């Protein structure tokens, strides 16, 4: 029994190794490698071209002149329309921390920018737009961030500067792109294979109809008087 099983496995290996691969099989195999190459190139391109920005946090405040010195006060984010203090403010400020990410569909590159301080001087120029802060305003906002309760925010502003690259997300991008491309291409190849089989069947069916009527399957010439196995006198096709 063992010898019979061994002989059976040898026959399977022999016929599998000597079987001629069809053209469609070669196309499928070629597309498998080509789709992987395309996925790698697309992932590399998207990593350095696709970019999305988002705001991490915003601190809104107002600038006042207290005892001859510029002082910053935080505005309650829950009540941005709260009334101004009794002392007339000389401006307002935003401290914004932002994050920029790149890559598709997974995020493979992340960069956190430092806080951008923008100040609007209401007293000097009420129509002025947001502009980079002057040194006095920077000192005032820094002093606010250094107060108790803001120390952690200040540390985050200073330490979040930098970026990083995720090799795992990059490989995930390649896998997602590869599977998407390969499945799409495999479906299209399968549809082309089905259409090709239908087209061949249609051509053979036409030949069978012509042969049944005594006509040449190649050109439709009347060959009913010609012997079996001869050639068509019109196109030279072998009659069978």
URCORJO-V746897 format. One record per pair of residues at least 6 apart in sequence whose ideal C-beta (glycine too) atoms are under 7 Angstrom apart, sorted by sequence separation. I is the first residue (numbers start at 0). GAP is how many residues later the second one is. D is the distance in whole Angstrom. If there is no record, write none. Layout:
((I:GAP:D) (I:GAP:D))
This chain:
((75:6:6) (100:6:5) (101:6:7) (102:6:6) (143:6:6) (209:6:7) (210:6:5) (214:6:7) (230:6:7) (62:7:6) (63:7:5) (74:7:7) (101:7:4) (120:7:6) (209:7:5) (214:7:6) (215:7:5) (230:7:6) (231:7:6) (100:8:7) (119:8:6) (132:8:7) (144:8:6) (145:8:6) (213:8:6) (214:8:7) (230:8:7) (62:9:6) (63:9:6) (100:9:5) (144:9:4) (213:9:7) (222:9:6) (229:9:6) (119:10:6) (206:10:4) (209:10:6) (213:10:3) (228:10:7) (60:11:5) (61:11:5) (98:11:7) (99:11:5) (220:11:6) (227:11:7) (60:12:6) (117:12:4) (118:12:7) (60:13:5) (61:13:6) (98:13:5) (99:13:7) (117:13:7) (218:13:7) (220:13:4) (225:13:6) (60:14:5) (118:14:4) (217:14:6) (220:14:7) (58:15:6) (59:15:4) (97:15:5) (117:15:7) (218:15:5) (116:16:4) (215:16:4) (218:16:4) (222:16:6) (59:17:7) (217:17:5) (96:18:5) (118:18:4) (215:18:6) (95:19:6) (215:19:6) (217:19:4) (59:20:7) (94:20:5) (95:20:5) (216:20:7) (63:21:7) (65:21:7) (71:21:7) (116:21:6) (215:21:6) (94:22:5) (63:23:5) (215:23:7) (92:24:6) (93:24:5) (116:24:6) (63:25:5) (64:25:6) (92:25:7) (62:26:6) (63:26:7) (92:26:5) (61:27:4) (62:27:5) (62:28:4) (90:28:6) (91:28:5) (62:29:7) (90:29:5) (61:30:5) (62:30:6) (90:30:5) (60:31:7) (89:31:6) (90:31:5) (60:32:5) (89:32:6) (88:33:6) (89:33:4) (59:34:6) (57:36:6) (58:36:4) (57:38:5) (56:40:5) (92:40:7) (54:41:6) (55:41:4) (55:42:6) (114:42:4) (54:43:5) (55:43:5) (113:43:6) (53:44:7) (92:44:7) (52:45:6) (53:45:5) (94:46:6) (52:47:5) (113:47:5) (92:48:6) (111:48:4) (112:48:7) (50:49:6) (51:49:5) (111:49:6) (111:50:7) (50:51:5) (49:52:6) (110:52:4) (49:53:6) (109:53:6) (47:54:7) (49:54:5) (108:54:7) (109:54:5) (46:55:6) (46:56:5) (62:56:7) (108:56:6) (45:57:6) (107:57:6) (45:58:4) (107:58:5) (96:60:6) (46:61:5) (107:61:4) (46:62:6) (106:62:6) (107:62:5) (96:63:7) (105:63:4) (107:65:6) (69:66:5) (102:66:7) (105:66:5) (69:67:7) (105:67:5) (71:68:4) (104:68:7) (70:69:6) (71:69:5) (69:70:5) (73:70:7) (102:70:6) (71:71:7) (104:71:6) (71:72:4) (62:74:6) (62:77:6) (60:83:7) (46:123:7) (42:127:6) (42:130:4) (42:131:5) (39:134:6) (42:134:6) (38:135:5) (41:135:6) (38:138:4) (38:139:4) (35:142:5) (38:142:6) (34:143:6) (37:143:6) (34:146:4) (34:147:4) (31:150:6) (34:150:6) (30:151:7) (30:154:5) (27:158:7) (30:158:7) (27:161:6) (26:162:6) (23:165:7) (23:169:5))
